[in-house]
Amino acid sequence: MPAQRRSPPQRPPAAAGGAFPGLLPWPQVDFAKFGPVERKDLSRIKKISGANLHRNWVVIPHVTNHDDADITDLEAFRVQLNKENEKSGIKVTMLAFMIKAAVAALKKFPEFNASADGDALVLKNYFHIGFAADTPNGLVVPVIKDADRKGIFDISQEMSALAKKARDGKLGPADMSGGCFSISSLGGIGGRYFTPIINAPEVAIMGVCRSTIEPRWDGKQFAPRLILPLSLSWDHRVIDGAAAARFNVYFASLLADFRRIAL
């Protein structure tokens, strides 16, 4: 008998929502069979950001470096500034200092202030820093334009105004465009480290969690220090591990001794 020709194996259908061919379809489950349920539509912000986050996570080869910054002296300086300027109505946050530190780090490591464009790298000579703002409808990323030309009080005031616009749902596209580098801060919520997703077409993002008092050896004894956890995610197509480690170390050194900004 002639040999029968075997048909090639059939790949499973692609999952809904733009998944890669060859993946199993997304499970279709009648959850009501197992207990009471409630269906709630995603907010407009979550629908838009979800699609962007999915693309960024799938397309960008993420790597995350973790480090710690000693912000004991900087926090004392921040508290002092707010006491001296309490009548101005402007409250300086640690995030304002981190934005200035990001500018200095981007100047020292210009490949972080870049975007991939095919086989080329677009190096930017401007410094627009995005910061993640939590709103009732989801996360948005307003951008502080020309942060290199603004002082701590200017940045704090602008951040406060943009965060209010975000909470009120009044942010426009211009408020969220043009970013070079983003900072995602979980503030006092908690946690230690995490893996922030890069905000394309940027090539890196800094994540920070809640600072804690920890004993650190000063050469003679253990002393209580305020430590801020850092999580730097970077695009491995553009940046290598050594550069990422140096960026994180430099960023932490600026927060440890903010006088280095002037160097």
NORHU-V294381 format. One record per residue. N is the residue number from 1. RES is the residue in one small letter. PHI is phi in degrees with one decimal (* if undefined). NEAR is the number of other C-alpha atoms within 10 Angstrom. Layout:
BEGIN
n: (N/N)
res: (RES/RES)
phi: (PHI/PHI)
near: (NEAR/NEAR)
END
This chain:
BEGIN
n: (1/2/3/4/5/6/7/8/9/10/11/12/13/14/15/16/17/18/19/20/21/22/23/24/25/26/27/28/29/30/31/32/33/34/35/36/37/38/39/40/41/42/43/44/45/46/47/48/49/50/51/52/53/54/55/56/57/58/59/60/61/62/63/64/65/66/67/68/69/70/71/72/73/74/75/76/77/78/79/80/81/82/83/84/85/86/87/88/89/90/91/92/93/94/95/96/97/98/99/100/101/102/103/104/105/106/107/108/109/110/111/112/113/114/115/116/117/118/119/120/121/122/123/124/125/126/127/128/129/130/131/132/133/134/135/136/137/138/139/140/141/142/143/144/145/146/147/148/149/150/151/152/153/154/155/156/157/158/159/160/161/162/163/164/165/166/167/168/169/170/171/172/173/174/175/176/177/178/179/180/181/182/183/184/185/186/187/188/189/190/191/192/193/194/195/196/197/198/199/200/201/202/203/204/205/206/207/208/209/210/211/212/213/214/215/216/217/218/219/220/221/222/223/224/225/226/227/228/229/230/231/232/233/234/235/236/237/238/239/240/241/242/243/244/245/246/247/248/249/250/251/252/253/254/255/256/257/258/259/260/261/262/263)
res: (m/p/a/q/r/r/s/p/p/q/r/p/p/a/a/a/g/g/a/f/p/g/l/l/p/w/p/q/v/d/f/a/k/f/g/p/v/e/r/k/d/l/s/r/i/k/k/i/s/g/a/n/l/h/r/n/w/v/v/i/p/h/v/t/n/h/d/d/a/d/i/t/d/l/e/a/f/r/v/q/l/n/k/e/n/e/k/s/g/i/k/v/t/m/l/a/f/m/i/k/a/a/v/a/a/l/k/k/f/p/e/f/n/a/s/a/d/g/d/a/l/v/l/k/n/y/f/h/i/g/f/a/a/d/t/p/n/g/l/v/v/p/v/i/k/d/a/d/r/k/g/i/f/d/i/s/q/e/m/s/a/l/a/k/k/a/r/d/g/k/l/g/p/a/d/m/s/g/g/c/f/s/i/s/s/l/g/g/i/g/g/r/y/f/t/p/i/i/n/a/p/e/v/a/i/m/g/v/c/r/s/t/i/e/p/r/w/d/g/k/q/f/a/p/r/l/i/l/p/l/s/l/s/w/d/h/r/v/i/d/g/a/a/a/a/r/f/n/v/y/f/a/s/l/l/a/d/f/r/r/i/a/l)
phi: (*/-65.4/-63.8/-80.8/-82.4/-92.6/-71.6/-62.1/-61.2/-84.9/-75.9/-65.3/-63.8/-67.4/-71.5/-67.1/89.7/82.2/-72.2/-70.6/-59.1/97.4/-80.4/-64.0/-66.2/-64.2/-60.4/-101.8/-123.1/-88.8/-63.2/-64.4/-66.3/-99.9/160.9/-64.4/-135.6/-137.7/-100.2/-134.7/-70.0/-65.8/-68.5/-59.4/-62.8/-69.4/-64.9/-70.8/-67.8/-61.1/-64.6/-67.3/-63.7/-61.2/-58.9/-63.4/-69.6/-75.1/-84.2/-90.5/-75.4/-77.7/-134.1/-123.7/-100.6/-113.7/-155.3/-126.3/-119.7/-85.0/-107.3/-56.1/-70.4/-67.4/-65.9/-63.1/-66.0/-62.6/-62.4/-61.9/-59.6/-68.2/-67.5/-68.2/-121.2/-64.3/-77.2/-76.1/82.1/-100.8/-104.0/-82.3/-107.9/-62.8/-61.9/-62.3/-66.7/-66.7/-65.4/-65.8/-65.5/-62.7/-59.5/-62.2/-68.7/-65.4/-66.8/-76.5/-124.1/-62.7/-67.7/-80.7/-101.3/-147.1/-140.7/-76.6/-137.6/64.7/-91.0/-116.1/-121.6/-92.7/-89.7/-98.6/-106.2/-126.6/-134.2/-106.9/-111.6/-89.4/-135.9/-72.8/-120.9/-83.2/-130.4/-58.7/-101.7/135.3/-88.2/-129.4/-127.7/-67.9/-122.9/-85.6/-79.1/49.2/-63.8/-69.5/-98.9/-120.6/-87.7/-59.6/-68.1/-62.2/-65.1/-61.7/-65.3/-67.5/-60.7/-62.5/-67.2/-68.9/-64.0/-65.8/-59.6/-65.5/-64.3/-83.8/71.2/-112.3/-68.0/-101.2/-55.5/-64.7/-73.4/-119.8/-111.9/84.3/-66.0/-102.9/-160.7/-121.8/-124.5/-113.8/-112.4/-86.5/53.3/-92.1/-65.5/137.7/89.8/-121.9/-137.3/-155.8/-115.7/-68.6/-86.8/-63.6/-93.7/-56.6/-92.0/-70.2/-116.7/-160.5/-148.7/-105.2/-107.3/-130.7/-116.0/-68.9/-77.5/-137.5/-80.1/-135.4/-76.8/-127.9/-76.8/-101.5/105.1/-127.1/-160.2/-83.8/-127.7/-72.4/-132.6/-89.1/-113.3/-108.5/-74.8/-118.8/-134.0/-102.7/-94.8/-143.1/-85.4/-71.3/-71.6/-110.9/-121.8/-106.3/-62.6/-65.1/-64.9/-64.5/-63.1/-65.1/-60.5/-62.9/-63.3/-66.6/-58.5/-64.6/-66.0/-67.3/-70.9/-72.1/-144.1/-68.7/-63.4/-63.8/-57.4/-78.8/-77.9)
near: (3/4/5/6/6/6/6/6/6/7/10/11/14/15/15/12/9/10/16/12/12/12/13/14/14/12/8/6/8/9/10/9/8/8/7/7/10/6/5/6/7/12/12/11/15/16/12/11/16/15/12/13/16/13/14/17/15/11/11/18/14/20/20/23/18/19/16/20/22/23/23/18/14/19/17/10/13/17/15/12/14/16/11/10/14/12/9/8/9/15/19/22/19/18/19/23/21/19/25/25/22/28/24/21/22/22/17/13/16/13/19/26/26/21/20/17/9/7/5/9/13/12/14/16/12/18/24/22/25/27/26/17/20/16/16/11/15/17/16/21/23/26/24/26/21/14/21/19/12/14/12/18/17/15/24/22/17/18/22/16/11/22/22/15/16/23/17/12/14/12/17/11/9/9/18/18/15/19/24/29/27/27/25/21/20/18/13/10/8/11/13/15/21/18/18/23/24/25/22/21/16/19/25/30/27/26/23/26/21/17/22/17/13/13/13/14/11/9/7/6/8/11/12/13/18/19/20/22/20/26/24/27/23/27/25/16/11/16/15/12/14/8/13/22/16/13/20/20/17/20/24/23/19/24/24/21/15/18/11/13/14/7/6)
END
